[in-house]
Structure formats: C-alpha cells, structure tokens
Amino acid sequence: MSAYPNDPKTQVMRQIQQEAAMQNARMLVEKLNEHCFERCVPKPGSSLSSGEQTCFTTCMEKYMTAWNTVSKQYVARIQQESQKGGLGGGTF
C-alpha cells in the first residue's frame, strides 16, 4: 500500500479489502447455515432441542476451524508466491 494513508488509491484498496472481507463473512454464514442446519435440524420446529443445539454448535466450530485453516494457508501461499516475483512467476 501507499505510504500516504489518505491517498485515493490507498482508500480504494482499503474499501475493496473491507468489501471482500464482508463478502467472505457472508459466505461463511451462508455455508454454516446451509451445511450445519441441514445436518443437525432434520425437522425444523419452533425451537431447537438440546441435541440439535449441540450438533449445530459442534458443526459450526468444526466448519469455522476448517475455514480458518484454509484461509491461513491461502494467504501464506499468496505471500509466498508474491515473494517469488508475483503470482504469474511461480508454479502452483
């Protein structure tokens, strides 16, 4: 990023990063709901049973741990490739 935090280019880049982070968060929530709800709540009712709550919590924790692991590895790979001279310069 630019050394000038109020530089228009820096502001646009920061806004794009924030929007991407929000989109990733939305996608995570959607996938959590889709995957864990379908798995743990076979017959939706007015409330969740204790078993459904436990299943949902465990499923969410596992899903988020996996998401974080994949995200960290992805960022590390991008950084590694950029240090080699750009994404196009390295081999995958």
N, CA, C and O atoms as a printed pandas DataFrame, in Angstrom:
     atom_number atom_name residue_name chain_id  residue_number  x_coord  y_coord  z_coord
0              1         N          MET        A               1    0.828   -1.185    0.000
1              2        CA          MET        A               1    0.000    0.000    0.000
2              3         C          MET        A               1    0.868    1.241    0.000
3              4         O          MET        A               1    2.069    1.180    0.261
4              5         N          SER        A               2    0.262    2.330   -0.287
5              6        CA          SER        A               2    0.963    3.601   -0.348
6              7         C          SER        A               2    1.373    4.061    1.044
7              8         O          SER        A               2    0.767    3.696    2.052
8              9         N          ALA        A               3    2.439    4.886    1.064
9             10        CA          ALA        A               3    2.897    5.432    2.338
10            11         C          ALA        A               3    1.957    6.528    2.826
11            12         O          ALA        A               3    2.060    6.982    3.966
12            13         N          TYR        A               4    1.051    6.946    1.969
13            14        CA          TYR        A               4    0.107    8.009    2.314
14            15         C          TYR        A               4   -1.278    7.414    2.547
15            16         O          TYR        A               4   -1.953    7.013    1.599
16            17         N          PRO        A               5   -1.704    7.356    3.824
17            18        CA          PRO        A               5   -2.972    6.688    4.132
18            19         C          PRO        A               5   -4.198    7.383    3.541
19            20         O          PRO        A               5   -5.244    6.751    3.385
20            21         N          ASN        A               6   -4.088    8.679    3.207
21            22        CA          ASN        A               6   -5.228    9.400    2.641
22            23         C          ASN        A               6   -5.179    9.450    1.124
23            24         O          ASN        A               6   -6.016   10.101    0.499
24            25         N          ASP        A               7   -4.214    8.776    0.530
25            26        CA          ASP        A               7   -4.083    8.679   -0.915
26            27         C          ASP        A               7   -5.338    8.003   -1.468
27            28         O          ASP        A               7   -5.776    6.993   -0.918
28            29         N          PRO        A               8   -5.931    8.541   -2.553
29            30        CA          PRO        A               8   -7.153    7.929   -3.108
30            31         C          PRO        A               8   -6.971    6.455   -3.470
31            32         O          PRO        A               8   -7.886    5.655   -3.274
32            33         N          LYS        A               9   -5.804    6.090   -3.994
33            34        CA          LYS        A               9   -5.563    4.686   -4.350
34            35         C          LYS        A               9   -5.606    3.809   -3.102
35            36         O          LYS        A               9   -6.199    2.730   -3.117
36            37         N          THR        A              10   -4.981    4.272   -2.030
37            38        CA          THR        A              10   -4.971    3.522   -0.774
38            39         C          THR        A              10   -6.377    3.394   -0.215
39            40         O          THR        A              10   -6.748    2.334    0.289
40            41         N          GLN        A              11   -7.162    4.459   -0.298
41            42        CA          GLN        A              11   -8.536    4.418    0.209
42            43         C          GLN        A              11   -9.381    3.427   -0.580
43            44         O          GLN        A              11  -10.169    2.678   -0.003
44            45         N          VAL        A              12   -9.215    3.424   -1.906
45            46        CA          VAL        A              12   -9.973    2.487   -2.735
46            47         C          VAL        A              12   -9.559    1.052   -2.420
47            48         O          VAL        A              12  -10.412    0.172   -2.302
48            49         N          MET        A              13   -8.259    0.811   -2.284
49            50        CA          MET        A              13   -7.780   -0.535   -1.963
50            51         C          MET        A              13   -8.313   -0.991   -0.612
51            52         O          MET        A              13   -8.700   -2.149   -0.458
52            53         N          ARG        A              14   -8.338   -0.102    0.355
53            54        CA          ARG        A              14   -8.844   -0.437    1.689
54            55         C          ARG        A              14  -10.339   -0.761    1.615
55            56         O          ARG        A              14  -10.805   -1.703    2.255
56            57         N          GLN        A              15  -11.088    0.023    0.831
57            58        CA          GLN        A              15  -12.518   -0.223    0.698
58            59         C          GLN        A              15  -12.774   -1.580    0.033
59            60         O          GLN        A              15  -13.673   -2.313    0.444
60            61         N          ILE        A              16  -11.992   -1.910   -0.985
61            62        CA          ILE        A              16  -12.147   -3.203   -1.660
62            63         C          ILE        A              16  -11.845   -4.341   -0.701
63            64         O          ILE        A              16  -12.547   -5.352   -0.698
64            65         N          GLN        A              17  -10.799   -4.185    0.119
65            66        CA          GLN        A              17  -10.460   -5.217    1.100
66            67         C          GLN        A              17  -11.585   -5.404    2.104
67            68         O          GLN        A              17  -11.916   -6.532    2.470
68            69         N          GLN        A              18  -12.178   -4.288    2.554
69            70        CA          GLN        A              18  -13.275   -4.378    3.515
70            71         C          GLN        A              18  -14.484   -5.061    2.894
71            72         O          GLN        A              18  -15.140   -5.878    3.541
72            73         N          GLU        A              19  -14.781   -4.726    1.633
73            74        CA          GLU        A              19  -15.918   -5.347    0.954
74            75         C          GLU        A              19  -15.670   -6.843    0.749
75            76         O          GLU        A              19  -16.590   -7.649    0.888
76            77         N          ALA        A              20  -14.439   -7.212    0.421
77            78        CA          ALA        A              20  -14.109   -8.623    0.245
78            79         C          ALA        A              20  -14.242   -9.375    1.572
79            80         O          ALA        A              20  -14.738  -10.501    1.609
80            81         N          ALA        A              21  -13.797   -8.746    2.652
81            82        CA          ALA        A              21  -13.917   -9.372    3.972
82            83         C          ALA        A              21  -15.387   -9.572    4.342
83            84         O          ALA        A              21  -15.753  -10.608    4.897
84            85         N          MET        A              22  -16.225   -8.588    4.037
85            86        CA          MET        A              22  -17.663   -8.704    4.325
86            87         C          MET        A              22  -18.284   -9.822    3.483
87            88         O          MET        A              22  -19.106  -10.594    3.978
88            89         N          GLN        A              23  -17.894   -9.903    2.227
89            90        CA          GLN        A              23  -18.422  -10.956    1.360
90            91         C          GLN        A              23  -18.002  -12.330    1.877
91            92         O          GLN        A              23  -18.801  -13.267    1.880
92            93         N          ASN        A              24  -16.746  -12.449    2.313
93            94        CA          ASN        A              24  -16.275  -13.727    2.872
94            95         C          ASN        A              24  -17.060  -14.093    4.122
95            96         O          ASN        A              24  -17.415  -15.255    4.317
96            97         N          ALA        A              25  -17.334  -13.100    4.974
97            98        CA          ALA        A              25  -18.105  -13.358    6.194
98            99         C          ALA        A              25  -19.523  -13.805    5.846
99           100         O          ALA        A              25  -20.051  -14.733    6.458
100          101         N          ARG        A              26  -20.137  -13.147    4.867
101          102        CA          ARG        A              26  -21.482  -13.541    4.437
102          103         C          ARG        A              26  -21.483  -14.975    3.907
103          104         O          ARG        A              26  -22.366  -15.770    4.226
104          105         N          MET        A              27  -20.489  -15.283    3.102
105          106        CA          MET        A              27  -20.402  -16.623    2.538
106          107         C          MET        A              27  -20.217  -17.662    3.639
107          108         O          MET        A              27  -20.821  -18.734    3.587
108          109         N          LEU        A              28  -19.390  -17.355    4.632
109          110        CA          LEU        A              28  -19.188  -18.277    5.747
110          111         C          LEU        A              28  -20.499  -18.537    6.477
111          112         O          LEU        A              28  -20.837  -19.687    6.758
112          113         N          VAL        A              29  -21.236  -17.481    6.784
113          114        CA          VAL        A              29  -22.512  -17.631    7.491
114          115         C          VAL        A              29  -23.504  -18.432    6.652
115          116         O          VAL        A              29  -24.203  -19.300    7.175
116          117         N          GLU        A              30  -23.566  -18.144    5.351
117          118        CA          GLU        A              30  -24.473  -18.883    4.477
118          119         C          GLU        A              30  -24.124  -20.373    4.450
119          120         O          GLU        A              30  -25.007  -21.225    4.548
120          121         N          LYS        A              31  -22.831  -20.679    4.317
121          122        CA          LYS        A              31  -22.409  -22.080    4.267
122          123         C          LYS        A              31  -22.638  -22.770    5.607
123          124         O          LYS        A              31  -23.030  -23.936    5.648
124          125         N          LEU        A              32  -22.392  -22.049    6.707
125          126        CA          LEU        A              32  -22.662  -22.620    8.027
126          127         C          LEU        A              32  -24.131  -22.974    8.164
127          128         O          LEU        A              32  -24.480  -24.078    8.582
128          129         N          ASN        A              33  -24.985  -22.029    7.808
129          130        CA          ASN        A              33  -26.422  -22.270    7.913
130          131         C          ASN        A              33  -26.845  -23.416    7.007
131          132         O          ASN        A              33  -27.577  -24.315    7.422
132          133         N          GLU        A              34  -26.379  -23.373    5.773
133          134        CA          GLU        A              34  -26.762  -24.398    4.809
134          135         C          GLU        A              34  -26.300  -25.779    5.254
135          136         O          GLU        A              34  -27.092  -26.721    5.308
136          137         N          HIS        A              35  -25.022  -25.893    5.569
137          138        CA          HIS        A              35  -24.454  -27.200    5.900
138          139         C          HIS        A              35  -24.899  -27.696    7.278
139          140         O          HIS        A              35  -25.417  -28.805    7.406
140          141         N          CYS        A              36  -24.695  -26.876    8.294
141          142        CA          CYS        A              36  -24.960  -27.324    9.667
142          143         C          CYS        A              36  -26.445  -27.432    9.968
143          144         O          CYS        A              36  -26.864  -28.366   10.652
144          145         N          PHE        A              37  -27.243  -26.507    9.479
145          146        CA          PHE        A              37  -28.674  -26.568    9.766
146          147         C          PHE        A              37  -29.279  -27.810    9.125
147          148         O          PHE        A              37  -30.036  -28.544    9.760
148          149         N          GLU        A              38  -28.936  -28.036    7.857
149          150        CA          GLU        A              38  -29.480  -29.214    7.176
150          151         C          GLU        A              38  -29.041  -30.503    7.861
151          152         O          GLU        A              38  -29.800  -31.469    7.931
152          153         N          ARG        A              39  -27.804  -30.507    8.367
153          154        CA          ARG        A              39  -27.261  -31.706    9.002
154          155         C          ARG        A              39  -27.867  -31.938   10.395
155          156         O          ARG        A              39  -28.167  -33.074   10.765
156          157         N          CYS        A              40  -28.042  -30.866   11.153
157          158        CA          CYS        A              40  -28.391  -31.007   12.573
158          159         C          CYS        A              40  -29.873  -30.835   12.888
159          160         O          CYS        A              40  -30.326  -31.240   13.959
160          161         N          VAL        A              41  -30.628  -30.244   11.978
161          162        CA          VAL        A              41  -32.045  -29.993   12.258
162          163         C          VAL        A              41  -32.878  -30.626   11.136
163          164         O          VAL        A              41  -33.303  -29.936   10.209
164          165         N          PRO        A              42  -33.107  -31.936   11.226
165          166        CA          PRO        A              42  -33.827  -32.622   10.152
166          167         C          PRO        A              42  -35.302  -32.210   10.053
167          168         O          PRO        A              42  -35.883  -32.206    8.968
168          169         N          LYS        A              43  -35.896  -31.866   11.199
169          170        CA          LYS        A              43  -37.305  -31.460   11.204
170          171         C          LYS        A              43  -37.431  -30.149   11.989
171          172         O          LYS        A              43  -37.622  -30.171   13.205
172          173         N          PRO        A              44  -37.324  -28.996   11.289
173          174        CA          PRO        A              44  -37.408  -27.712   11.993
174          175         C          PRO        A              44  -38.733  -27.551   12.729
175          176         O          PRO        A              44  -39.793  -27.943   12.241
176          177         N          GLY        A              45  -38.637  -26.969   13.905
177          178        CA          GLY        A              45  -39.810  -26.694   14.716
178          179         C          GLY        A              45  -39.714  -25.285   15.264
179          180         O          GLY        A              45  -39.013  -24.440   14.706
180          181         N          SER        A              46  -40.414  -25.032   16.350
181          182        CA          SER        A              46  -40.419  -23.690   16.929
182          183         C          SER        A              46  -39.168  -23.416   17.756
183          184         O          SER        A              46  -38.859  -22.262   18.051
184          185         N          SER        A              47  -38.447  -24.475   18.132
185          186        CA          SER        A              47  -37.198  -24.298   18.886
186          187         C          SER        A              47  -36.279  -25.498   18.612
187          188         O          SER        A              47  -36.704  -26.526   18.084
188          189         N          LEU        A              48  -35.012  -25.328   18.991
189          190        CA          LEU        A              48  -34.037  -26.408   18.811
190          191         C          LEU        A              48  -33.978  -27.272   20.063
191          192         O          LEU        A              48  -34.023  -26.764   21.184
192          193         N          SER        A              49  -33.879  -28.575   19.863
193          194        CA          SER        A              49  -33.694  -29.463   21.006
194          195         C          SER        A              49  -32.253  -29.328   21.490
195          196         O          SER        A              49  -31.421  -28.741   20.798
196          197         N          SER        A              50  -31.954  -29.859   22.659
197          198        CA          SER        A              50  -30.588  -29.765   23.181
198          199         C          SER        A              50  -29.615  -30.534   22.278
199          200         O          SER        A              50  -28.474  -30.111   22.093
200          201         N          GLY        A              51  -30.064  -31.650   21.723
201          202        CA          GLY        A              51  -29.231  -32.413   20.800
202          203         C          GLY        A              51  -28.946  -31.630   19.521
203          204         O          GLY        A              51  -27.828  -31.653   19.007
204          205         N          GLU        A              52  -29.962  -30.941   19.014
205          206        CA          GLU        A              52  -29.785  -30.127   17.815
206          207         C          GLU        A              52  -28.842  -28.953   18.096
207          208         O          GLU        A              52  -28.004  -28.610   17.262
208          209         N          GLN        A              53  -28.984  -28.342   19.274
209          210        CA          GLN        A              53  -28.097  -27.236   19.649
210          211         C          GLN        A              53  -26.648  -27.702   19.731
211          212         O          GLN        A              53  -25.744  -27.033   19.230
212          213         N          THR        A              54  -26.434  -28.851   20.365
213          214        CA          THR        A              54  -25.087  -29.401   20.497
214          215         C          THR        A              54  -24.506  -29.722   19.123
215          216         O          THR        A              54  -23.359  -29.382   18.834
216          217         N          CYS        A              55  -25.294  -30.369   18.288
217          218        CA          CYS        A              55  -24.856  -30.719   16.943
218          219         C          CYS        A              55  -24.504  -29.453   16.155
219          220         O          CYS        A              55  -23.461  -29.392   15.504
220          221         N          PHE        A              56  -25.370  -28.455   16.217
221          222        CA          PHE        A              56  -25.175  -27.206   15.480
222          223         C          PHE        A              56  -23.910  -26.495   15.953
223          224         O          PHE        A              56  -23.123  -26.019   15.135
224          225         N          THR        A              57  -23.709  -26.422   17.269
225          226        CA          THR        A              57  -22.521  -25.770   17.827
226          227         C          THR        A              57  -21.248  -26.496   17.403
227          228         O          THR        A              57  -20.281  -25.867   16.974
228          229         N          THR        A              58  -21.252  -27.815   17.523
229          230        CA          THR        A              58  -20.084  -28.607   17.129
230          231         C          THR        A              58  -19.801  -28.458   15.643
231          232         O          THR        A              58  -18.648  -28.291   15.245
232          233         N          CYS        A              59  -20.820  -28.516   14.836
233          234        CA          CYS        A              59  -20.675  -28.380   13.391
234          235         C          CYS        A              59  -20.094  -26.999   13.044
235          236         O          CYS        A              59  -19.177  -26.896   12.228
236          237         N          MET        A              60  -20.623  -25.959   13.658
237          238        CA          MET        A              60  -20.131  -24.604   13.386
238          239         C          MET        A              60  -18.673  -24.465   13.787
239          240         O          MET        A              60  -17.885  -23.879   13.045
240          241         N          GLU        A              61  -18.301  -24.985   14.935
241          242        CA          GLU        A              61  -16.916  -24.894   15.399
242          243         C          GLU        A              61  -15.966  -25.609   14.441
243          244         O          GLU        A              61  -14.904  -25.082   14.107
244          245         N          LYS        A              62  -16.344  -26.800   14.001
245          246        CA          LYS        A              62  -15.507  -27.552   13.061
246          247         C          LYS        A              62  -15.402  -26.824   11.729
247          248         O          LYS        A              62  -14.320  -26.720   11.152
248          249         N          TYR        A              63  -16.532  -26.323   11.244
249          250        CA          TYR        A              63  -16.558  -25.628    9.953
250          251         C          TYR        A              63  -15.698  -24.369   10.005
251          252         O          TYR        A              63  -14.945  -24.090    9.072
252          253         N          MET        A              64  -15.809  -23.612   11.092
253          254        CA          MET        A              64  -15.041  -22.371   11.223
254          255         C          MET        A              64  -13.553  -22.661   11.375
255          256         O          MET        A              64  -12.725  -21.919   10.845
256          257         N          THR        A              65  -13.201  -23.724   12.087
257          258        CA          THR        A              65  -11.797  -24.108   12.221
258          259         C          THR        A              65  -11.228  -24.474   10.852
259          260         O          THR        A              65  -10.125  -24.057   10.497
260          261         N          ALA        A              66  -11.975  -25.241   10.103
261          262        CA          ALA        A              66  -11.530  -25.621    8.753
262          263         C          ALA        A              66  -11.412  -24.393    7.862
263          264         O          ALA        A              66  -10.438  -24.254    7.121
264          265         N          TRP        A              67  -12.397  -23.503    7.928
265          266        CA          TRP        A              67  -12.379  -22.258    7.139
266          267         C          TRP        A              67  -11.140  -21.442    7.470
267          268         O          TRP        A              67  -10.458  -20.957    6.567
268          269         N          ASN        A              68  -10.841  -21.286    8.760
269          270        CA          ASN        A              68   -9.678  -20.500    9.183
270          271         C          ASN        A              68   -8.372  -21.145    8.716
271          272         O          ASN        A              68   -7.453  -20.449    8.285
272          273         N          THR        A              69   -8.293  -22.463    8.803
273          274        CA          THR        A              69   -7.087  -23.176    8.362
274          275         C          THR        A              69   -6.862  -22.962    6.867
275          276         O          THR        A              69   -5.753  -22.645    6.436
276          277         N          VAL        A              70   -7.917  -23.138    6.089
277          278        CA          VAL        A              70   -7.801  -22.951    4.642
278          279         C          VAL        A              70   -7.445  -21.494    4.323
279          280         O          VAL        A              70   -6.597  -21.241    3.467
280          281         N          SER        A              71   -8.076  -20.550    4.994
281          282        CA          SER        A              71   -7.785  -19.136    4.744
282          283         C          SER        A              71   -6.331  -18.796    5.055
283          284         O          SER        A              71   -5.684  -18.091    4.281
284          285         N          LYS        A              72   -5.811  -19.288    6.172
285          286        CA          LYS        A              72   -4.416  -19.022    6.541
286          287         C          LYS        A              72   -3.461  -19.617    5.519
287          288         O          LYS        A              72   -2.481  -18.981    5.131
288          289         N          GLN        A              73   -3.749  -20.837    5.085
289          290        CA          GLN        A              73   -2.890  -21.480    4.091
290          291         C          GLN        A              73   -2.944  -20.733    2.763
291          292         O          GLN        A              73   -1.927  -20.596    2.083
292          293         N          TYR        A              74   -4.114  -20.256    2.398
293          294        CA          TYR        A              74   -4.272  -19.499    1.152
294          295         C          TYR        A              74   -3.468  -18.208    1.205
295          296         O          TYR        A              74   -2.753  -17.882    0.258
296          297         N          VAL        A              75   -3.581  -17.474    2.308
297          298        CA          VAL        A              75   -2.831  -16.222    2.468
298          299         C          VAL        A              75   -1.329  -16.495    2.458
299          300         O          VAL        A              75   -0.569  -15.755    1.834
300          301         N          ALA        A              76   -0.900  -17.547    3.142
301          302        CA          ALA        A              76    0.522  -17.893    3.165
302          303         C          ALA        A              76    1.015  -18.225    1.760
303          304         O          ALA        A              76    2.120  -17.839    1.380
304          305         N          ARG        A              77    0.212  -18.929    1.005
305          306        CA          ARG        A              77    0.600  -19.279   -0.365
306          307         C          ARG        A              77    0.682  -18.039   -1.250
307          308         O          ARG        A              77    1.607  -17.910   -2.052
308          309         N          ILE        A              78   -0.264  -17.140   -1.113
309          310        CA          ILE        A              78   -0.244  -15.891   -1.885
310          311         C          ILE        A              78    1.004  -15.088   -1.536
311          312         O          ILE        A              78    1.672  -14.564   -2.427
312          313         N          GLN        A              79    1.321  -14.989   -0.250
313          314        CA          GLN        A              79    2.514  -14.253    0.172
314          315         C          GLN        A              79    3.770  -14.926   -0.367
315          316         O          GLN        A              79    4.685  -14.244   -0.828
316          317         N          GLN        A              80    3.827  -16.242   -0.317
317          318        CA          GLN        A              80    4.974  -16.987   -0.817
318          319         C          GLN        A              80    5.145  -16.744   -2.317
319          320         O          GLN        A              80    6.260  -16.511   -2.784
320          321         N          GLU        A              81    4.069  -16.797   -3.054
321          322        CA          GLU        A              81    4.128  -16.588   -4.500
322          323         C          GLU        A              81    4.517  -15.146   -4.842
323          324         O          GLU        A              81    5.264  -14.913   -5.793
324          325         N          SER        A              82    4.011  -14.183   -4.071
325          326        CA          SER        A              82    4.347  -12.791   -4.353
326          327         C          SER        A              82    5.816  -12.513   -4.064
327          328         O          SER        A              82    6.418  -11.656   -4.711
328          329         N          GLN        A              83    6.401  -13.219   -3.107
329          330        CA          GLN        A              83    7.833  -13.059   -2.795
330          331         C          GLN        A              83    8.704  -13.692   -3.876
331          332         O          GLN        A              83    9.871  -13.332   -4.030
332          333         N          LYS        A              84    8.140  -14.624   -4.615
333          334        CA          LYS        A              84    8.892  -15.264   -5.699
334          335         C          LYS        A              84    8.868  -14.411   -6.970
335          336         O          LYS        A              84    9.499  -14.762   -7.967
336          337         N          GLY        A              85    8.150  -13.307   -6.933
337          338        CA          GLY        A              85    8.113  -12.449   -8.100
338          339         C          GLY        A              85    6.740  -12.321   -8.729
339          340         O          GLY        A              85    6.621  -12.055   -9.925
340          341         N          GLY        A              86    5.738  -12.504   -7.953
341          342        CA          GLY        A              86    4.370  -12.329   -8.467
342          343         C          GLY        A              86    3.673  -13.653   -8.640
343          344         O          GLY        A              86    4.304  -14.708   -8.705
344          345         N          LEU        A              87    2.366  -13.579   -8.715
345          346        CA          LEU        A              87    1.563  -14.792   -8.846
346          347         C          LEU        A              87    1.825  -15.503  -10.177
347          348         O          LEU        A              87    1.773  -16.731  -10.239
348          349         N          GLY        A              88    2.102  -14.751  -11.231
349          350        CA          GLY        A              88    2.339  -15.361  -12.523
350          351         C          GLY        A              88    3.724  -15.953  -12.632
351          352         O          GLY        A              88    3.965  -16.769  -13.523
352          353         N          GLY        A              89    4.663  -15.569  -11.746
353          354        CA          GLY        A              89    6.035  -16.016  -11.854
354          355         C          GLY        A              89    6.316  -17.339  -11.180
355          356         O          GLY        A              89    7.330  -17.969  -11.482
356          357         N          GLY        A              90    5.467  -17.780  -10.288
357          358        CA          GLY        A              90    5.725  -19.029   -9.561
358          359         C          GLY        A              90    4.962  -20.182  -10.181
359          360         O          GLY        A              90    4.159  -20.010  -11.098
360          361         N          THR        A              91    5.238  -21.362   -9.649
361          362        CA          THR        A              91    4.495  -22.533  -10.099
362          363         C          THR        A              91    3.608  -22.992   -8.964
363          364         O          THR        A              91    3.990  -22.917   -7.797
364          365         N          PHE        A              92    2.444  -23.460   -9.299
365          366        CA          PHE        A              92    1.490  -23.941   -8.299
366          367         C          PHE        A              92    1.606  -25.424   -8.156
367          368         O          PHE        A              92    0.886  -26.026   -7.360
